[in-house]
Amino acid sequence: MKSRLIGALAFALLASLLISASGVSAALPANLSWVKYGTGPVVNGTLCYTGEHFKPAIVVESAGNYKMYFSGRANGSDIYVATTTDGGLTWACGNGGAPVLARGTASAWDDARAVTASVVKNGASDYRMWYMGRNAAGTNSIGYATSTDGLTWTKYASNPVLTKGSPSAWDSQYVRDPSVLNVGGTYHMWYSGTARWPYFRIGHATSPDGFTWTKDAGPAMVGTAGLWDQNEVYAPYVVQNGGAYEMFYSGNNGGRWLIGHATAAGTTGPWTKDANAIISPSATGWEAGYDSTDYAAAVLDGTWKVFYSAGGSYAIGLATLTNQAQLTFRQLATSVAVSSNVTVYIDISAVTNLAGYQFTVNYDSAKVSAVGSFENDLYDTATNASIPPTWSAACAAGVCKFAVAGISPHAAVSGSGALAKIVFTGVAGGEVPLTFGSDILSDYGATPIMHSANTGFITVMNSATVSGVVQLQGRTTPTDAGTVTLYDQQGYAPPVTVAFDAATGAWSTPVLFYAGSSAFDAVASHGLYLSNLNTGVALTAGGSFPQATTTLWGGDATNDGAIGLADLTCIGGDFGAAPGTCSGQGSSDINADGLVNILDLVLAGGNYGKTSNQAW
């Protein structure tokens, strides 16, 4: 994600697919690895124009013959098209180099950007596009357009067709990055949404016609704590594969934005994720030193192909699912706090007749310490194996060494599994590349086994303590607990939520963050009250940072993040009676004194028209 580029980091990874003892999604073939094509992008930074090329979407016209709709920034942000006749290896600029769908005119809902397209072809002359539009005020929405030839597009007159949610919704700030399928005449859209940038999640909506959409109540996919996508998931690209649905999506943990895969038996999920990212920046070449491979588009045309965005000024690369052995780290992207531990496994996928192996894992000993050991998921080192003493999972001076040779009758092995693991302990904040070296895989004939190897990384996080007090308007004491959530403004660390004390309103929590200092936003929340926002809480490593006491405004009887007529109506309807719920949630008793009276009505009336978030 280029808005959070770490250009100086020169560690990255070749495409990989983790296939370990836990297994892999059944809808994709087992024992295969993602291998990148060539040494450069298939769509470079000069096709059609000079500038960024990103977020591809593919329409398969026939075997090997595709249209690619991609987002471009050349004096703006518009959607372009390219064509291929060789399955995506070489591309030609389409439409004479002009955008096929451009930003709107001044004051239009999409006057700043028209990007991140999804295109469905229903028939020979029925193309439909959904795309993200952005206006000059920074509001993102999703629009709709139609075409008879895939080149000349007409925007829907009543755009946008999907907008951000209500103030209390999970997608209340942004919606973007649509991915649409036509399933039996019903359109299904998966999209990125968030209530607070940059912590995106993936939602789902349905439509009978492509322009009238009904959202599911909550997100369809969220990040998984402790995994490579724990901070956010975004940019879904869903492909129907027989009776299954394959989602290729982007996510991050720390300083890298990678591509992952999940599968579901139906359009509404649940989605089962692969344990590891599948495509990440390469350690050498055009992707090296940059922080992201994201915005995937997948095609099943003879084999699985993924087109993705990467590089310093986004270009588009290609990876295919291939039968080739691969050494990979699990997790490819992970984080650890100073003085805490994280375990990284070294896996082998798609190997055949493995009789022995050697490899080193190189790391920065100034930022982490390491303790290695062998794992016997695939290759049993406990019996009939010779291990050189100095390469017996020995870690010192930034290098861990692993080597094993089978001894007859120890049989050669085939398949996928873990060979080793390393427990890393955080020493100092920063990025730690994990690279393979001296790697040799061998059969019993001492013939090297062709394989690829990737590069992983660990983000060592610093910490600080943040504290404060939350008061509730109209209450002598809070009388029940709410929460304070701290958000890293750059998204390197996951949000941290802590309850404030039910009696005193006091709260305190440790916070992890990237590098030596960082800025966070704090949001104090409580049902029946509007949230307060404290922007730009500056933290430095090891410090303690008390925040000013903040008071939340009361009267949100419906718990929808806004105080309006519905709140006054509910409180007025219960006036002088027992407290009731409002719209199936919330309460008409704002100050929690067990009565619905003028005090509750005054709170709502005095704050009428206010919405979350209020100033801290």
C-alpha positions in Angstrom: 0.0 0.0 0.0 2.0 2.9 -1.3 0.8 5.5 1.1 2.8 3.7 3.7 5.9 2.9 1.7 9.2 2.0 3.5 11.4 2.4 0.5 14.7 1.7 2.3 13.8 -1.8 3.3 15.6 -4.3 1.0 14.1 -7.5 2.2 11.2 -9.1 0.6 9.9 -12.5 -0.5 9.3 -14.6 -3.5 5.8 -15.8 -4.0 5.0 -18.7 -1.7 2.1 -20.9 -0.6 2.3 -22.4 2.8 1.2 -26.1 2.8 2.0 -27.4 6.3 0.6 -29.9 8.7 -2.5 -27.8 9.1 -3.3 -28.2 5.4 -4.3 -25.8 2.7 -7.7 -24.8 1.3 -9.1 -27.8 -0.6 -10.3 -25.7 -3.6 -6.8 -25.0 -4.7 -4.4 -28.0 -5.6 -2.2 -29.1 -2.7 1.6 -29.3 -2.8 2.1 -26.4 -5.2 3.9 -23.1 -4.8 3.4 -19.6 -6.2 6.2 -18.8 -8.5 6.7 -15.4 -10.2 7.1 -15.0 -13.9 10.2 -13.5 -15.3 12.4 -10.8 -13.7 10.1 -7.8 -14.1 6.5 -6.7 -14.3 4.3 -7.8 -17.2 2.7 -4.4 -17.2 5.4 -1.8 -16.6 5.2 1.9 -15.7 5.0 3.1 -19.3 2.2 1.1 -20.8 -0.4 3.7 -22.1 1.3 6.4 -20.0 4.1 7.0 -17.6 3.1 6.5 -14.0 1.6 4.0 -11.5 -0.2 1.0 -12.8 -2.2 -0.9 -10.1 -5.3 -2.8 -9.0 -5.8 -5.0 -12.1 -9.1 -6.7 -13.0 -9.2 -9.4 -15.6 -12.0 -10.4 -18.1 -11.2 -13.7 -19.9 -12.5 -13.3 -23.5 -11.2 -16.8 -24.5 -8.3 -19.1 -23.5 -5.2 -16.9 -23.2 -7.1 -13.8 -24.5 -7.8 -11.3 -21.7 -8.7 -7.7 -21.1 -7.1 -6.1 -18.0 -8.7 -3.0 -16.5 -6.2 -1.3 -14.2 -6.0 1.9 -12.2 -3.6 4.5 -13.4 -2.2 7.8 -12.1 -1.1 10.0 -15.0 -2.2 13.5 -14.3 -5.0 12.1 -12.2 -6.6 8.7 -11.3 -8.5 6.9 -14.0 -9.2 3.4 -15.3 -7.3 2.1 -18.4 -7.5 -1.2 -20.4 -4.8 -3.5 -21.9 -5.1 -6.7 -23.8 -3.1 -10.0 -24.1 -3.3 -13.0 -26.4 -0.6 -15.1 -24.7 -2.2 -15.7 -21.3 -0.9 -12.5 -19.6 2.8 -12.6 -20.4 2.7 -9.6 -22.8 0.2 -6.8 -22.9 -0.8 -4.1 -25.4 -2.3 -0.8 -24.5 -6.0 -0.5 -25.4 -8.3 2.3 -26.3 -5.6 4.3 -27.9 -4.0 4.9 -24.6 -6.9 6.9 -23.3 -8.8 6.0 -20.1 -11.9 3.8 -20.7 -13.4 5.3 -17.6 -12.3 8.7 -16.3 -13.0 10.9 -13.3 -16.1 13.0 -13.3 -16.4 16.7 -14.0 -16.0 19.2 -11.2 -18.4 18.7 -8.3 -19.2 15.2 -9.3 -19.2 12.4 -6.8 -16.1 11.0 -8.5 -14.4 14.2 -9.6 -11.0 13.3 -7.8 -10.6 9.6 -8.7 -12.1 6.8 -10.7 -10.1 3.6 -9.8 -10.1 0.0 -8.6 -12.5 -1.5 -11.2 -14.3 -4.8 -11.1 -15.8 -6.0 -14.5 -18.3 -8.7 -15.2 -19.0 -9.9 -18.7 -22.5 -11.4 -19.0 -22.6 -11.9 -22.7 -20.9 -10.8 -26.0 -22.2 -7.2 -25.7 -22.9 -6.9 -21.9 -20.0 -5.6 -19.9 -20.6 -4.2 -16.4 -18.2 -2.3 -14.2 -18.1 -1.3 -10.6 -15.4 1.1 -9.4 -14.4 3.4 -6.6 -15.0 7.1 -7.1 -13.7 9.8 -4.8 -14.7 13.4 -4.7 -12.7 16.5 -3.9 -13.8 16.3 -0.2 -12.3 12.9 0.1 -15.5 10.8 0.2 -15.1 7.3 -1.3 -18.1 5.6 -2.8 -18.7 2.8 -5.4 -20.2 3.5 -8.8 -21.5 1.5 -11.7 -21.1 1.7 -15.5 -22.1 -0.4 -18.6 -20.6 -1.1 -22.0 -21.3 -3.1 -25.1 -17.7 -3.6 -26.1 -15.6 -3.2 -22.9 -14.1 0.0 -24.3 -16.8 2.6 -24.3 -18.5 2.9 -20.9 -21.6 4.8 -19.7 -21.8 5.7 -16.1 -25.0 5.0 -14.3 -27.0 8.2 -13.9 -27.8 7.7 -10.2 -24.3 6.9 -9.1 -22.9 6.1 -6.6 -24.6 2.7 -5.9 -22.8 1.8 -2.7 -21.9 4.4 0.0 -20.3 4.4 3.4 -22.5 3.2 6.3 -24.1 5.0 9.2 -22.0 6.6 11.9 -22.1 3.4 14.0 -21.5 1.0 11.1 -18.2 -0.9 10.6 -17.8 0.8 7.2 -18.8 4.3 8.3 -15.7 6.1 6.9 -14.8 4.5 3.6 -16.0 1.9 1.1 -13.8 1.0 -1.9 -12.2 -1.8 -4.0 -15.3 -3.7 -5.2 -15.1 -7.3 -6.5 -18.4 -8.5 -8.2 -19.6 -11.8 -9.4 -22.9 -12.7 -11.2 -24.1 -15.8 -9.4 -27.3 -17.2 -11.0 -28.6 -13.7 -11.8 -27.8 -12.2 -8.4 -24.8 -9.9 -8.2 -22.5 -10.3 -5.2 -20.1 -7.6 -4.2 -17.2 -7.9 -1.8 -15.6 -4.6 -0.9 -13.1 -2.9 1.5 -14.6 -0.8 4.2 -13.6 0.8 7.5 -14.8 3.0 10.3 -11.2 4.2 10.8 -8.5 4.4 8.2 -6.3 2.4 7.6 -7.9 -0.5 9.4 -9.9 -2.0 6.5 -12.1 -5.1 6.6 -14.0 -6.8 3.8 -17.8 -6.6 3.4 -20.4 -8.3 1.2 -23.5 -7.0 -0.5 -26.1 -8.4 -3.0 -28.1 -6.9 -5.8 -30.7 -8.1 -8.3 -29.7 -5.6 -11.0 -26.1 -4.3 -10.3 -27.2 -0.9 -8.9 -29.5 -1.6 -6.0 -27.4 -3.1 -3.3 -28.2 -4.5 0.2 -25.2 -4.9 2.5 -24.7 -7.7 5.0 -24.9 -6.4 8.6 -21.2 -7.0 9.4 -18.0 -7.6 7.7 -17.4 -10.9 5.8 -13.7 -11.1 6.7 -11.5 -9.4 9.3 -7.8 -9.7 10.1 -6.7 -12.7 12.3 -4.8 -11.8 15.5 -1.2 -13.0 15.4 -1.2 -13.8 11.7 0.2 -11.8 8.8 -3.1 -10.0 8.1 -3.9 -9.0 11.7 -3.9 -5.3 11.1 -6.3 -5.1 8.1 -7.7 -7.0 5.1 -8.7 -5.2 2.0 -8.9 -5.3 -1.9 -10.8 -8.6 -2.3 -10.9 -10.4 -5.6 -13.3 -13.3 -5.7 -13.3 -16.1 -8.4 -16.0 -18.8 -8.6 -14.3 -22.2 -8.9 -17.0 -24.8 -9.4 -18.9 -25.0 -6.2 -16.4 -23.0 -4.3 -15.4 -19.4 -4.1 -11.7 -18.3 -4.0 -10.9 -14.9 -2.5 -7.5 -13.3 -3.1 -7.1 -10.4 -0.8 -4.5 -8.0 0.7 -3.5 -7.6 4.3 -0.7 -6.4 6.6 1.1 -7.0 9.9 3.8 -4.5 10.7 5.6 -2.9 7.7 4.5 -5.2 4.8 1.3 -5.4 2.7 0.9 -8.9 1.2 -1.5 -11.0 -0.7 -3.4 -13.9 0.8 -6.0 -16.5 -0.2 -9.2 -17.8 1.4 -11.9 -20.2 0.3 -15.7 -20.5 1.0 -18.4 -23.0 0.0 -20.9 -20.2 -0.5 -21.1 -16.5 -1.2 -21.7 -15.6 2.4 -18.8 -17.6 3.8 -17.5 -18.5 6.2 -14.1 -17.9 4.7 -11.2 -20.2 5.5 -7.9 -18.5 5.1 -4.5 -20.1 4.2 -2.2 -19.7 7.1 0.3 -17.7 5.2 0.5 -15.0 2.6 0.9 -16.3 -0.9 2.6 -13.4 -2.7 5.1 -10.9 -1.2 7.8 -8.5 -2.5 10.9 -10.2 -3.9 14.3 -9.8 -2.4 15.9 -8.8 -5.6 14.8 -7.1 -8.8 12.0 -4.6 -9.5 10.1 -5.3 -6.2 13.1 -5.2 -3.9 13.2 -2.6 -1.1 9.4 -1.8 -1.2 6.7 -2.6 1.2 3.9 -4.1 -0.8 2.5 -6.7 -3.2 -1.2 -6.1 -3.1 -4.3 -5.5 -5.2 -4.5 -9.0 -6.7 -6.6 -10.3 -9.7 -6.8 -14.0 -10.1 -7.6 -16.1 -13.2 -8.1 -19.9 -13.5 -7.1 -20.5 -17.2 -5.4 -23.8 -17.4 -3.5 -22.9 -14.2 -4.1 -20.4 -11.5 -2.6 -17.0 -12.2 -2.4 -13.9 -10.0 -1.7 -10.5 -11.3 -0.6 -8.1 -8.6 0.7 -4.6 -7.9 4.2 -4.0 -6.6 7.4 -2.0 -6.9 8.4 1.6 -6.2 6.0 3.2 -8.6 3.3 0.5 -8.9 3.6 -1.9 -11.8 1.8 -5.2 -12.4 3.5 -8.6 -12.0 2.4 -12.2 -12.5 2.6 -15.3 -10.3 1.4 -18.8 -11.2 0.7 -21.9 -9.1 3.5 -24.3 -10.0 4.7 -27.7 -9.0 8.1 -26.6 -7.6 9.7 -27.1 -4.2 9.9 -24.0 -2.1 11.5 -23.0 1.2 9.2 -20.5 3.0 8.8 -18.8 6.4 5.7 -19.1 8.4 4.6 -16.4 9.1 6.1 -14.4 6.2 5.1 -11.2 8.1 5.1 -11.2 11.8 5.8 -8.8 14.7 7.2 -9.1 18.2 7.6 -6.7 21.1 11.0 -5.9 22.7 11.7 -8.6 25.3 8.9 -10.9 23.9 9.1 -14.0 21.7 7.7 -15.0 18.4 8.2 -18.5 16.7 8.9 -18.6 12.9 8.6 -22.0 11.2 10.7 -23.0 8.1 8.4 -25.0 5.8 9.1 -26.9 2.6 6.4 -27.3 0.0 6.0 -29.5 -3.0 9.3 -31.4 -2.5 9.9 -34.8 -4.1 12.4 -37.5 -2.9 14.1 -35.3 -0.3 17.0 -37.3 1.3 18.9 -34.4 2.9 19.0 -30.6 3.1 21.0 -27.7 4.4 20.2 -24.0 4.7 21.0 -21.0 6.9 18.6 -18.4 8.1 20.2 -15.0 8.4 18.8 -12.3 10.8 19.9 -9.0 12.4 21.3 -10.0 15.8 21.2 -6.3 17.0 17.3 -6.4 16.8 16.5 -10.1 17.7 18.1 -13.0 19.4 17.4 -16.5 18.1 17.1 -20.2 19.3 16.7 -22.8 16.6 15.4 -26.4 16.6 14.4 -29.1 14.0 10.8 -29.9 13.3 9.8 -33.4 12.2 6.5 -32.7 10.3 8.0 -34.0 7.1 11.5 -35.2 7.6 12.3 -37.2 10.7 15.6 -36.1 12.1 15.2 -38.2 15.3 16.1 -41.5 13.6 18.4 -42.6 10.8 19.8 -39.2 10.2 23.2 -37.6 10.3 23.4 -34.0 11.6 26.7 -32.0 11.5 27.3 -30.7 15.0 28.0 -27.1 14.0 24.8 -27.1 11.8 22.5 -28.7 14.4 20.1 -25.8 14.6 22.9 -23.6 15.9 22.2 -19.9 16.0 24.9 -17.3 16.6 26.1 -14.0 15.3 23.0 -13.5 13.1 23.0 -16.9 11.4 21.1 -20.1 12.2 22.4 -23.3 10.5 20.4 -26.4 9.7 21.7 -29.6 7.9 20.4 -33.2 7.8 21.4 -36.2 5.7 19.4 -39.4 5.7 21.0 -42.7 6.4 19.7 -45.9 4.9 17.1 -47.4 5.5 15.7 -43.9 6.1 13.5 -43.3 3.1 13.5 -40.2 1.1 10.3 -38.1 1.6 7.9 -36.1 -0.6 5.3 -33.5 0.2 5.1 -30.5 2.4 5.7 -29.7 6.1 7.9 -28.0 8.6 11.7 -28.7 8.7 12.7 -26.3 11.5 11.6 -23.4 13.7 13.3 -20.5 15.3 12.2 -18.7 18.4 13.1 -15.0 18.1 13.2 -12.6 21.0 12.9 -8.8 20.4 16.0 -6.8 21.4 15.5 -3.4 19.7 12.8 -1.8 17.6 13.0 -2.0 13.8 12.7 -4.3 10.8 14.5 -7.7 10.7 14.9 -9.4 7.3 15.0 -13.2 7.4 16.8 -14.6 4.4 17.8 -18.1 3.4 21.4 -18.9 2.4 23.5 -21.9 1.4 20.3 -23.7 0.7 20.6 -27.1 -0.9 18.0 -29.9 -1.2 19.2 -33.3 -2.3 17.9 -36.7 -3.3 19.8 -40.0 -2.4 21.8 -39.7 -5.6 23.3 -36.4 -4.4 21.4 -34.6 -7.2 20.3 -31.1 -6.1 16.5 -30.6 -6.1 15.4 -27.5 -7.9 13.6 -25.1 -5.6 12.9 -21.5 -4.8 13.3 -19.7 -1.5 11.8 -16.6 -0.1 12.6 -13.8 2.4 10.5 -13.0 5.4 10.6 -10.3 8.0 9.9 -9.5 11.6 8.9 -6.1 12.9 10.2 -5.5 16.4 7.8 -3.2 18.1 8.5 -0.6 20.8 6.1 0.0 23.6 4.7 2.8 25.8 1.9 3.2 28.4 -1.1 5.5 27.7 -3.7 6.4 30.4 -6.5 8.7 31.2 -10.0 9.2 32.7 -13.3 9.2 30.9 -16.4 11.0 32.3 -20.0 10.6 31.2 -22.1 13.7 31.0 -25.0 13.7 33.5 -23.5 10.9 35.7 -21.7 11.4 39.0 -19.6 8.4 38.1 -19.6 6.3 35.0 -21.5 3.5 36.8 -20.5 1.1 34.0 -17.5 0.6 31.8 -16.9 1.8 28.3 -13.8 1.5 26.2 -10.9 3.5 24.8 -9.4 2.3 21.6 -5.9 3.4 20.3 -5.3 3.4 16.6 -1.8 3.7 15.0 -2.2 6.5 12.4 -0.1 4.5 9.9 -1.6 1.1 10.6 1.7 -0.7 11.5 0.2 -1.9 14.8 -3.2 -3.4 15.5 -5.8 -1.3 17.4 -5.6 -1.7 21.2 -8.9 -1.6 23.2 -9.1 -1.2 27.0 -12.1 -0.8 29.3 -12.3 2.3 31.4 -13.2 1.6 35.1 -16.9 1.4 35.8 -16.6 3.4 39.0 -13.8 6.0 38.3 -13.5 6.1 34.5 -9.8 5.5 34.7 -8.0 3.5 32.0 -4.4 2.5 31.3 -2.9 0.3 28.6 0.5 -0.6 27.0 0.7 0.2 23.3 3.0 -1.4 20.7 4.3 0.8 17.9 6.7 0.8 15.0 10.1 2.6 15.1 11.3 5.0 17.9 8.2 7.2 18.0 4.7 7.2 16.6 1.3 8.9 16.6 -1.9 7.3 17.6 -5.6 8.4 17.7 -7.6 7.6 20.8 -11.4 7.0 20.7 -13.4 6.9 23.9 -16.8 5.1 23.5 -19.8 4.2 25.6 -23.3 3.1 24.7 -25.9 6.0 24.9 -23.0 8.5 24.5 -21.2 9.9 21.5 -17.5 8.9 21.1 -14.7 11.4 21.6 -11.6 11.5 19.4 -8.1 12.5 20.5 -6.0 12.9 17.4 -2.2 12.6 17.2 -1.2 11.1 20.6 2.6 11.2 20.3 4.5 8.2 21.8 8.1 7.4 22.3 9.6 4.1 23.4 9.4 3.2 27.0 7.5 6.3 28.0 4.3 6.9 30.0 1.7 9.2 28.4 -1.3 10.4 30.6 -4.1 12.0 28.5 -6.4 14.8 29.5 -9.7 13.8 31.1 -12.5 13.7 28.5 -16.3 13.9 28.9 -18.6 12.0 26.5 -21.9 13.7 25.4 -25.1 11.8 26.3 -28.4 11.3 24.5 -27.7 8.6 21.9 -30.5 6.4 23.0 -30.5 4.3 19.8 -26.7 3.7 19.9 -26.3 4.7 16.3 -23.6 7.3 16.7 -25.9 10.3 16.2 -28.4 12.2 18.4 -31.5 13.1 16.6 -35.3 12.7 16.4 -35.3 9.0 17.0 -33.5 9.5 20.3 -35.9 12.2 21.5 -38.9 10.1 20.4 -37.7 7.0 22.3 -37.0 9.0 25.5 -40.2 10.9 25.2 -42.2 7.7 24.6 -40.9 6.2 27.8 -41.1 9.4 29.8 -42.2 8.7 33.4 -42.2 4.9 32.8 -39.7 2.1 33.1 -36.6 2.4 30.8 -37.0 0.6 27.5 -34.8 -0.2 24.5 -34.7 2.1 21.5 -34.8 0.5 18.0 -34.0 -2.8 19.6 -30.8 -1.5 21.2 -29.7 1.2 23.6 -31.9 2.6 26.3 -34.1 5.6 27.1 -32.4 5.9 30.5 -29.3 7.9 29.4 -28.0 8.7 32.9 -28.5 5.2 34.3 -30.5 6.3 37.3 -33.3 3.8 36.7 -35.8 6.5 35.6 -36.8 8.1 32.3 -37.3 11.8 33.1 -36.4 15.3 32.2 -32.7 14.6 32.9 -32.5 12.1 30.0 -34.5 14.3 27.7 -32.3 17.3 28.5 -29.2 15.4 27.6 -30.6 14.4 24.2 -32.1 17.8 23.5 -28.9 19.7 24.5 -26.8 17.5 22.2 -29.3 17.3 19.3 -27.6 17.1 15.9 -24.3 16.0 17.2 -22.6 12.8 15.9 -19.6 10.7 16.7 -16.7 11.5 17.0 -16.7 14.6 19.1 -13.4 16.4 20.2 -11.6 14.9 23.1 
